[in-house]
Amino acid sequence: MARDLLREGVKDLFNSPDMSDLTIRCQGHTWRVHKAVLSTQSDYFSCAIKNGFKVIRDACASWRHRTNTTGQETHENLVTLHEDDPNIVHLMLEFLYRGEYHATLLPGDVLSIPEIHVRVLELADKYLLPDLRKVAINHFENITTSDLPCDYGWHSEAYGKAIVYIYNNMTANVSEHLRRVILVSVVGERIKSIFGAENDEPGRYIRPALSQAPCFSTAVALFLGCLAVPTEAEHW
């Protein structure tokens, strides 16, 4: 309740110069933000702000992101994020102020909806945002478990690309929950659809991921192998 009331009070401050005491820049995009909003929700930003953004491993044990911000916070209240996607940074900041983010197709369809949720999860892990991480996982899980026809459901080309990104680009500890959801809800529950005739929908967008992401292929083989092992009751 208290958090909801606080969020209601700060949501209109999103990207507003009113009382802003910090600027974030990322690849030509700029956001006026507030240290109190960032530091109360992210251990990364809390640690960085307290240390004047001179972040080192000894000052913040969980730090694992290289940014060119040393000295900038003290003099300019400016943070530059060189390695992140500005569209995903925007969604991260939107969540910090409003408690939700809205994944819509980006200009030029650079990322699909499933990929956006995956990238948001990745950024949430990077900047130590557990609440955002949970929301991103829930969004991805809802897409995975739904059979509603759409351009980005589990049976879509967009979802297949998300699988490839998860297994090829994300570490296992970051994407562990997503991988489990994919194996159980897609491979386990829809195995006939995936491994049916070559041109059958909806498996035709999942099958290519097996060759494009070797780790996914291995995980599927191990998962199906476990399903094939009879239980003790079945053996007797």
Beta strands, then each sheet from edge to edge (+ up, - down):
strand 1: 22-26
strand 2: 29-33
strand 3: 78-80
sheet 1: 2+ 1- 3-
end
